[in-house]
Amino acid sequence: MYLQTKIIFIYAVIQPLHLQLVINVKNQGGDVMQENITANVSEDTVILDFLRLDGVYVSQLVDFTNEVEAMKVVIPAEEELGQSGHQTVCFLTHAAQADFIAPDAMAKLRQKNPGTVRVAEEDKGWRQTTATAWAGQAVRLLSPVAARHCASARERVYLRAADLTRWAPRPGMEQSSYSSEVTPFPPNALSPEMVDGKPTVGPCVAESDTAKECICHIEVCVNWYPCGLKYCKGKPQGGLSYRCGIKTCHRCYRYHYYVRRRDSCLSYT
């Protein structure tokens, strides 16, 4: 597997500040699609984006400096369901869960065979995230880069309260500042039990009234991304290890989040 990977990708001698790769990837259904990977060494970020065959646009940002991962999803409307326009949502999670290689390593990658269709070496399975709050101004405090990335989502930027405790306070700022900037979902949207005699909010897929609140969910699969570096032993007299390739992975994400009206959930499945 190492030899195959080494043939596909090589490391540049110089270290550029930016990298842009266009990768041909085979999805789980056997269809070929393109992924764009941009590494920015000066900002310490990696962005992977692609357009799904169903018209959904996905853009995943990892801000390594601030430990923020932002998954942006742009969902087109379905006219047969009476929808119009499109909707952008963005989900923030702590980047310790991200397993992309760092931007400085990513920026050294070069494709020897750009037309080759790639298939990931390892399937990382599913990662499920249940948002508990609208991010509000917290996104700007946590990561200015993520704030720009998610700007088109406007008020539809979501996060988990549990992640707020994992982000270290920025210089001159208290950790409680994050919590004061977010807007928690209603209690009955988060609890599996009855709250004040009222039933919890159900899934949008089971709700027929377009004006009723419900829990929406979105599924995203990233079919190919560099998730680790490979090291090889040097010559016997030296014996030092050196970077000799990359490991590639596939991962799917499932996001659950509260909406005040079912017609705010463009993804019903």
Secondary structure as UniProt FT lines:
FT   HELIX           2..8
FT   STRAND          9..11
FT   STRAND          18..26
FT   TURN            28..29
FT   STRAND          32..40
FT   TURN            41..44
FT   STRAND          45..51
FT   TURN            53..54
FT   STRAND          57..63
FT   TURN            64..67
FT   STRAND          68..76
FT   HELIX           79..81
FT   STRAND          86..94
FT   HELIX           95..97
FT   HELIX           103..106
FT   TURN            107..108
FT   STRAND          109..111
FT   TURN            114..115
FT   STRAND          117..118
FT   STRAND          122..130
FT   STRAND          133..134
FT   TURN            136..137
FT   HELIX           138..142
FT   HELIX           144..149
FT   HELIX           151..153
FT   TURN            154..155
FT   STRAND          157..159
FT   HELIX           161..164
FT   TURN            165..166
FT   TURN            171..172
FT   HELIX           176..181
FT   STRAND          183..184
FT   HELIX           187..189
FT   TURN            196..197
FT   HELIX           204..206
FT   TURN            210..211
FT   STRAND          214..233
FT   TURN            236..238
FT   STRAND          241..259
FT   HELIX           262..264
//
